[in-house]
Amino acid sequence: MDATDTGIYAGEVTGLDRVVQIGIASGRVISLSFPEVPDEDASRNHALLDRLGAYFSGEPDEFSDVPVALTVPTDHRAVLDRVGEVPYGETTDVATLARAVPGLDVDEEGPRIVRAALEENPVPVLIPDHRVRDGPSAAPDDVVRVLRSLESTE
């Protein structure tokens, strides 16, 4: 992606009975979702859609080179940054994330903030919230099951 890449892109993905839709602004992904029907204005061709298709077909990919722009509260960003460090095929849990994020208390508020950040993740898959065993995901449940099955983490 280059800095001029801006738009909405969507397409059906092999291995997933859903549409994948991405929003890009100034060369950075700002959203990734799984709508029933793509936006009318969505373009069908984008290299990231091709990579997502390969990933959902079983080809491992960390997506670590994909530029993402997060517009989330600071504490959520810290959580999502940690989630982005969980390697393909591995998992973590909410308590571990709460301990790993500086400034979060590990009792009540830390786990609540971790769960909120996961639930509001604007780019699931790219920030792999499905790798948090006991946390919510921003992706639909059926997509999370596919993701965990692909990475053999179920």
C-alpha positions in Angstrom: 0.0 0.0 0.0 1.2 3.5 -0.7 0.2 6.7 1.0 -2.3 7.6 -1.7 -4.3 4.4 -1.2 -7.7 5.4 0.1 -11.1 3.7 -0.2 -13.3 0.9 0.8 -12.6 -2.6 -0.6 -14.7 -5.7 -0.2 -14.9 -9.2 -1.6 -15.9 -12.8 -0.7 -13.1 -14.9 0.7 -12.6 -18.6 0.0 -12.8 -20.6 3.2 -15.2 -18.1 4.8 -18.9 -17.7 3.9 -18.7 -14.0 4.4 -17.6 -10.8 2.8 -14.4 -9.2 4.1 -14.4 -5.4 3.9 -11.5 -3.1 4.6 -11.3 0.7 4.9 -8.1 2.4 4.0 -7.1 6.0 4.5 -3.8 7.5 3.3 -2.3 4.0 2.9 -3.3 2.7 6.4 -6.0 0.2 7.2 -8.6 1.9 9.5 -11.2 -0.9 9.5 -11.7 -4.5 8.8 -15.2 -6.0 9.0 -17.4 -8.9 7.9 -20.7 -7.4 6.7 -23.6 -9.4 5.2 -23.5 -7.1 2.2 -20.5 -4.9 1.2 -20.8 -1.1 0.8 -22.2 -0.1 -2.6 -19.1 1.9 -3.3 -16.6 -0.8 -2.3 -14.0 -1.8 -4.9 -13.4 -5.5 -5.4 -9.7 -5.4 -6.1 -7.0 -4.9 -3.5 -3.8 -6.8 -2.7 -4.8 -7.0 1.0 -8.1 -8.7 0.0 -6.0 -11.3 -1.9 -3.7 -11.8 1.1 -6.8 -12.2 3.4 -8.2 -14.8 0.9 -4.9 -16.7 1.0 -4.9 -16.6 4.8 -8.5 -17.9 5.1 -7.5 -20.7 2.7 -4.9 -21.8 5.2 -1.7 -19.9 4.2 -0.1 -18.5 7.4 0.4 -14.7 7.5 1.2 -12.4 10.4 0.1 -9.2 8.5 2.8 -7.4 10.5 3.8 -5.4 7.5 0.3 -4.0 6.9 0.1 -0.4 8.1 -2.8 0.2 10.5 -4.1 3.5 11.8 -5.8 3.1 15.2 -8.2 5.8 16.5 -8.9 4.4 19.9 -8.3 5.4 23.5 -4.7 5.3 24.7 -5.3 2.3 27.1 -7.0 0.4 24.3 -4.1 1.1 22.0 -1.7 -0.3 24.5 -3.8 -3.5 24.8 -4.1 -3.9 21.0 -0.4 -3.3 20.5 0.3 -6.2 22.9 -2.3 -8.4 21.1 -0.5 -7.7 17.8 2.6 -9.3 19.3 0.9 -12.7 19.9 2.5 -14.9 17.2 0.5 -16.9 14.6 -0.6 -20.2 16.2 -0.2 -19.1 19.8 -2.7 -17.7 22.3 -2.9 -15.6 25.4 -5.6 -14.7 27.9 -7.1 -11.6 29.3 -5.3 -11.8 32.7 -1.9 -12.1 31.0 -2.6 -9.1 28.8 -3.7 -7.0 31.8 -0.4 -7.8 33.5 1.6 -7.1 30.3 0.2 -3.6 29.7 1.9 -0.9 31.8 -0.5 1.0 34.0 -3.3 -1.5 34.0 -4.2 -3.0 37.4 -4.6 -6.7 37.2 -7.7 -6.9 39.5 -10.9 -5.4 38.2 -10.2 -2.5 35.9 -7.3 -4.1 33.9 -9.3 -7.1 32.6 -12.3 -4.8 31.9 -10.2 -2.5 29.8 -8.6 -5.5 28.0 -12.1 -6.9 27.1 -13.3 -3.5 25.9 -10.3 -3.0 23.7 -10.8 -6.5 22.2 -14.5 -6.0 21.6 -13.9 -2.6 19.9 -10.8 -3.7 17.8 -11.3 -1.9 14.5 -9.1 -4.3 12.6 -9.6 -7.9 13.7 -7.3 -10.4 12.0 -4.7 -7.7 11.5 -4.7 -7.2 15.2 -5.5 -10.9 16.1 -7.9 -10.6 18.9 -9.0 -14.2 18.1 -5.7 -15.3 19.8 -7.1 -14.2 23.2 -8.7 -17.4 24.5 -11.1 -16.0 27.0 -11.7 -12.6 25.5 -14.3 -11.2 23.2 -13.4 -10.5 19.5 -14.6 -7.8 17.2 -15.1 -10.5 14.6 -18.3 -12.5 14.4 -18.2 -15.8 16.3 -18.3 -17.9 13.2 -15.2 -16.0 11.8 -13.4 -16.5 15.2 -14.0 -20.2 15.0 -12.5 -20.3 11.5 -9.5 -18.2 12.6 -8.8 -20.4 15.6 -9.2 -23.6 13.5 -6.8 -22.2 10.8 -4.2 -21.5 13.5 -5.0 -24.7 15.4 -5.7 -22.9 18.6 -9.2 -24.3 19.3 
